[in-house]
Amino acid sequence: MSSGPALPVPASGVPGAEVLGPAEITRALTRIAHEILERNKGASGIVLLGIPTRGLPLAHRLAAKIAEVEPDVDPSSLVGSLDVTMYRDDLHRHPTRTIGATEVPADGVDDKVVVLVDDVLFSGRTIRAALDALNDLGRPRAVQLAVLVDRGHRELPIRADYVGKNLPTSLSEKVRVRLSETDPDAGPQVVDTVRIDGGER
Amino acid sequence: MKHLLSAGDLDRDAAIHVLDTAARMAATQGREMKKLPTLRGRTVVNLFFEDSTRTRISFETAAKRLSADVINFAAKGSSVSKGESLKDTAQTLQAMGADAVVIRHPASGAPHRLAHSGWVGTSVINAGDGTHQHPTQALLDAYTIRQHLAGGPTHDPTAEPDQRGLGQDLAGLRIAIVGDVLHSRVARSNVQLLHTLGAQVTLVAPPTLVPVGAQAWPCDVSYHLDEVLADQQPDAIMMLRVQRERMGAGAGSGPSHGTGFFPSPLEYTRAFGLDARRLRMLPDHAIVLHPGPMNRGLEISADAADSARAVILEQVTNGVAVRMAVLYLLLAKEKETWA
């Protein structure tokens, strides 16, 4: 994907336009946590599987928010990570990808409601790979999808159940999510933000 | 990286990357569903010109766990016994659409020839060539050692076994490699790789079984096993198989077969065999490795081979994960065009 012409650099000196700031990300995650609880009638039988790299810290943040509302829930037993690298359909189009960790809570995923958590929903191919990876781990009762940003341009019949922000984009734009857990060196103006740059809006 | 021909091809970062990838692969092998779709549609040819049990089965298992198709080729019972050359055999396999060739050959350098001659455009993985290199064996040995010993003897016992030592090298560990170094490709690969990873390697062998030029290798050489055990307190000891089939002299299969390099098997065992007494001389955390197949009673006693310190079967298990990692790193990427 070409990055296209850059947006005018704002006064802060950081490229791109901020779409979500730290407070907005927190608010969106709080809302998603409540939606998950409401739809599933509580936190029992729920497993949050974050897709590395940035889905994993989001899953941990969601679990912490769920634990605030449901005090008898242990947030660490709610969260796992699901690496999809070996299930991707584009492995032969890229240089070798580094494989991330897959860790499922001790009870497994059988007959649980699995909520997949990722930062940006784009073509849907990562989620397709995640569904295949999940299939090899067990048989969940249901699978739901939570994303921080849905930027459109789906290439597969996949939709998110919980969306932090719907963000209409053009294909030439880039959506960058930077989180304090995964990008500690991103700089104070960029960390915990979603920014969009490139292309013409 | 297109080929894996020698342990010397890997620098420290590349070696750690392979070991970390192997750890991820190992984590998937504890599941009920062990098969991954990663290399679906790719074809791996096992081209074995020399007898092998565990290496061939290990590569076959690794390729199948990644959903690649595997074609096994053994020189016995093939056109090679009619006099077909390596070039013609390899080109035939290429014409059948192989993506990777795993080759074991009695001649040192055969995999290098195959990779660089322009005969075939596939990835070439060396599964042991003559007395030269056996890089995947060195990687699985390094992986096994790292799992047990990286980060000092007091590693985090709560970590999952597969994830221990992730991202670490073998700095500061003392490793003794004992036995028939002369005929051992395993020793050559291990000296290179363990040195690359920061370990301190000592070769222990009778003078007749130390190759010419070993003084130039990045390791120490000793002729006395007891001294090394007492003075160095190695963290890991690797016993090498006495390769009688390569020792020529005294042909036949009697007890004196192939003992031109030492007076008698009994004397070899007394000086260089690992038995219960030598096992007690090792530090408590030390582990015992053997690349297999073992000559029980010659280089290793049954006491040592079956002790709790021996990680010989773990080496076999880890071999599958390491070979999955190598196949993944060589094959799961853009196909390099072949001119």
Contacts between the chains, C-beta under 8 A, distances in Angstrom:
chain1	res1	chain2	res2	distance
A	83	B	24	7.3
A	86	B	28	7.7
A	86	B	36	4.8
A	86	B	37	7.3
A	86	B	38	4.2
A	86	B	66	7.9
A	86	B	328	7.5
A	86	B	332	7.8
A	87	B	36	7.4
A	87	B	37	6.1
A	87	B	38	7.5
A	91	B	38	6.7
A	91	B	332	4.5
A	91	B	333	6.9
A	92	B	332	7.3
A	92	B	333	6.8
A	92	B	334	6.3
A	92	B	335	6.4
A	93	B	334	6.2
A	94	B	333	6.6
A	94	B	334	6.6
A	95	B	333	5.3
A	95	B	334	6.7
A	96	B	328	7.5
A	96	B	329	5.4
A	96	B	332	6.1
A	96	B	333	4.6
A	97	B	332	7.6
A	98	B	17	7.5
A	98	B	20	7.9
A	98	B	21	7.5
A	99	B	21	5.7
A	99	B	24	4.1
A	99	B	25	7.7
A	99	B	328	7.6
A	100	B	24	7.4
A	101	B	24	6.9
A	101	B	27	7.3
A	101	B	163	7.5
A	102	B	24	7.9
A	102	B	27	6.4
A	102	B	28	7.3
A	132	B	37	6.9
A	136	B	31	6.8
A	136	B	33	4.2
A	136	B	35	7.7
A	136	B	36	7.5
A	137	B	31	6.8
A	137	B	33	7.3
